[in-house]
Amino acid sequence: MAKKRSSIFRDEDEISPETIRRYNERLKFLRKGLEYSQANDLPRAVEAYNYYLRAITNYNQIEEGKLRPKHFDTEKDMAEILLISHVYWDLAKIYDKSPNLHIESIRCLNQFLIFSLGFKFQYINARMLRNFCRKGKAHNIKAFKDAYEKMKVESKDCFIATQLLGEQSTTTINLREFRNCLYKNRLGFIVNTYYYLSPKLIQLNYRSKSFRFFSNIIIRPSLIAISHLTHWCQSKCQ
């Protein structure tokens, strides 16, 4: 009888009992990995985390490096996707401590991004990454900063308004409220257009001094002006 594990449909008659046993025990080893990591017993943490990842990939007959969110049901397996993102995050930090393992750290960091982008917990993971960079804990700081910049660009919570005005600025907060109001009034196509254009504008802002000048004298004042519309929008939404 076909059963569903992890979100991929597999006939368990095709899987060895040992593989099934390891899969069913995966969360136990994940907990051990977390405990070892908190106790700074990093070799054992890595061993336990890798056991967890191998249990998933062996069950589904895929290579660990090719593990992707598409292998899961994004509704039923959301908790597992979140756990995997945090496993890769912890592994990236552990490997970062050794100069000889920086390549593996970057690989795990990329996996962390893959299992973060586009999910509801993306914003939380982005803040976690940002705080780690701000505290200067990374040895290969460029890799972690690059990962954060990529997450900012691809995050719907961190677009051009956040880039130009700051995440907690009054204008940015007002624009978020304005966005919500547009959705409530069936004008979401305006927001979707904004989401489409913002990453491109951010990339230009990074690369071009001329565009940064344009941003400061045109885009920034425009966003501030638009934010005043939130007062009108709020009255309409009430």
Beta strands, then each sheet from edge to edge (+ up, - down):
strand 1: 3-5
strand 2: 8-10
sheet 1: 1+ 2-
end
